[in-house]
Amino acid sequence: MYLVLQLALRNIWRQRRRNGLVLFAIVVSVGGVFVMNSLARGMEQDFLRFSIENLRGHIKILAPNQLDEPGLQYSIPIDTDLSLLARPEIESWTPRLRSPAVIMSERETRGVEIIGIDPTRESHSFIEDLVVEGEAITDTDDQHLLIGRSLADELKTGLGRRLVVLMTGPDDNAIEIGFRVLGIFKSTTSRYEDAYALTGLSSLQAITGVDGFTDVSVYLEDLATTSEVQATLASQIPELNVVTWEQLDPFTSEMYRFIGFTVYILIVVFLGTLVFGLINALVTAVLVRIREFGMLRVVGMKSRLVVMQVVIECVIIMLLALAIGLAAGLLVIWWIGDGIDLTAFAAGVEAFGMGARMAPHLVVDDFVILGVASVILGLIASYFPARRVIKASILQSLRDG
């Protein structure tokens, strides 16, 4: 084995131009797939993050009929026992009071959703990362209104100005409330700025007369436990609706699955191309060296050792190419940094459920699969050309060489 390894290393160096071209091709392929895979996983995480942080959570607990008729008519009573949410799988949960509303300034009128929040619990929604001009909501009793920059521009209003909010109360009567704008927020996406107006939870409960919440968002430690936790909660509180983010946002759920499936298609296509390219290169390399292999068999090298020598040469090249390719891919990802800026296409990508910056995301399992499968297929690709050599007789090998 030591002799075979020595011969393999010497032959790799002796045929360095040809082997260098094969090495370069594999490095480019591995590095390219590494980067493309990371960007695809980044898109996948974007879809998931935008769905979860958009006030949904991994699981949402809703009052009956709330999905069919959103508003204050149906609510979860404030004395509902939520101690069952103290589970190890649940990282946090937050109650909210939400209602469709019409918001009016002196000049313009817009449709929004007014939301009463507990700011101390909003650690997993987009509200946590808001950049606020003026005063943020710091307590459930805050009575001022926090609106988005896009909405403020559309209403032609600003800090300190008065807005009127019109909504339907729990008794189906209209409620008209005057708010002072003491905060304007900027978010990572304009759709949050257009759609939501925020105030304190207790304040909105007092104004509307709703002694409870319209929904509770539940955030989990592990996405994989979503179905299990949802089923458990649904059995414990059958009087309420318990739904997953996938049920609330089926489009994003399908896109999330599709991208995850596409990642593996990308790996399979790469590996298939790699195998055919390797077989072509190795067949050529073996046929050029057919006289050399014949001489080795003349001096007593067993056929299985000839095959092993070719396989070892291929595996060494493959492992070296994988290491260089992955290192090159990491350098490209480091160079990309925070991602690819898509601000010029912000409206389109946001409507599609993505952020304005495509950031890579590394998943270790993908690259373990890529590395192991590449080596296995390299072994297979090198075995068949080597078999062609030992099938020929020694005299034929010497004559053909």
KEVO-404126 format. One record per residue (C-alpha): x, y, z. Coordinates in steps of 0.02 Angstrom, whole numbers, plus 50000, padded with zeros to 5 digits. Layout:
! residues N
XYZ...
This chain:
! residues 401
500005000050000501425011950040502205008649870500525011349783500295027849875502055033449825501725029149643500055038249647500835054249718502275053749593501095051049447499995065549503501525076949503502225069549342500605073149250500355089749339499715099449188498315087149151497925084349334498015103049366496655106049236495555092649315495895100149487495465117549426493815111649349493295102949510493805118049617492745129849510491275117749516491375114849704491635133249743490205138449628488995125849703489545130949878489125149349845487515145749749486945133649883487275146550020486315160049927484855148149897484835143850082484875162450119483315164650011482505150250103482875158250272482225174950207480545167350164480435159150335481035174550430479835186350344478375174850378478805171850562479275189750606477735196850520476765194950684476365176650647477595166650749477875148150720476155144750796474705156450821473285154450946471705163250887469965166450950468625156350859468085164150693469545176250699470255169250536468605171450446468145188450521469705197550583469305210950710468775214350888467145204450882468035188450932469365188051065470295176651185469715180751364471065188651470470825175351606471235161151485472535149751563474105151751457475245142851580475275128151458476425138951351477815136351480478525121851381480375118351344480045118951156479295136551168480555150751172479315164851197477525170351163476655187051148474815192251152474135205851037472515214951004472295218150818470945225850710470745232350532470535251150538470455266950436471705280450484471405298550438472495314050440471975331650394472365327650212472335309050176471475292750226472225275450224471755257750274472895249950407472915237150545473015244350720473915233150843474025234051031475705226751086476675222451242478405229151190479305218651322478725202751234479085207751054480795199651047480515189150891479475200250777479985214350662479485226450802481085222350898482195229550760481235245450722482205261650707481075274550789481085293250764480285301450915479585290551054479485271551047478145261551136478925255951300477405250351399475715242251372474885258051440475665269551308474245278851223475175286851079475265280050903476825273250817476675272950627477865268650484478825281350383477955276150221476245278050302476715294950375477245300950202475625294650124474585303250259475675318950244475855319450432477275319850557477795319350740476595327650859475165328050733473445321250771472685306350679470945298850691470745279950688469065272350642468715253850678467305241950717467115237950902466695221150983464835225450977464915229550790464765248150826466005260450753467385266950867468245283250826469855286850920471025301650914472885297950930474425308950937475885303150828477375302850946478415290250850478805285850668479725269650631480795263450490480875244850456481865232850349480425232550225479185245850173477705234050184477785234650374477855253650367476295254250257475235241350345475355243650534474985256650667475565251950842475005256851016475035249751192474045233651222473205239051384472835256151311471945248751159470995236351270470355250751376469865261251225468945247151135468225238451288468995221751240469525212151395470715200151306471735197251148471345193150968472855181550953474425174951037476005171750935477105157350992478955156450947479865139750956481655134650991481665122650843480655124050683480585105050670479475104050825478105115050751476865101250706477115092150871476865107650980475375113350875474505096550898474835096751086474175114351110472645110951001472185096151113472435106351273471425121551219470095114651100469015130151120470315140551027471075139150853472905133750853473715135250681475485134650614476365147850511476215136250361474325136250375474275155150393475495158150249475365143650125476265153049985477825156150089477735138350155477745131249978479165142749925480165137450079479955119150033480295122449849481955131149883482485117350002482095104549866482995115049735484585114849840484675095949829484265096349643485745108249622486895096149715486285081249611486535090649447488275095949501488755078449553488095071049391489075083549288490615080449395490525061649372490375062549182491785075149173492885064549285492555048649188492985057449025494605064549097495105048349182494765037449029495905048848929497235048549065497155029649082497265026348895498795037748882499645027549019499125010348961500935005348921501465011049095500155000049176500684985549066502494987449123501934987649306501004971349279502534963949191503624967349344502384958749456501114971649516499444963449543497954969549443497004975149598498484986149648498464994249475496624998149499496975004549675498345016149611497155024549488495795025849620496995033449748497595046349622495795051449588495335052249773496865063049813496415075149673494595075249728494995078549912496225092249868494965100149749493585099249880494685107850011495225121649891493465123549819492645125149990493995137350047493725147649888491845147249917492075153550095493165167750030491815172749906490495172250043491625182650156491855194950012489965195949986489855200150172488095204950220487415199050053486975205449881486075222149882484405220949791483795238249841483545242949658482255228949648481585231349825479745232749778479795216649678480775205949801479755212149950478145207749861478895190549832479225188550018481095192050022482215205350094483105218749993484765210250029485145192249979486285185750115487105168450110486685155550242487785140550277487015123650316488325111150372487305095850320487265101650138489155102350127489405085850218488265078050087489195087149948490905081750011490485063550049489505061049888490905069049785492205057049856491085041849833490675046549654492515050249624492905032449678491585025649559492165036749417493975031149437493595012649455492855009549284494295017149180495535007149286494544991249253494784993949067496664992449090496684975849183495414968049066496684969248926498114956648921499874962248967500514959748789499074969748716499404983748842501244984448793500834983948607499424997048615500495008548724
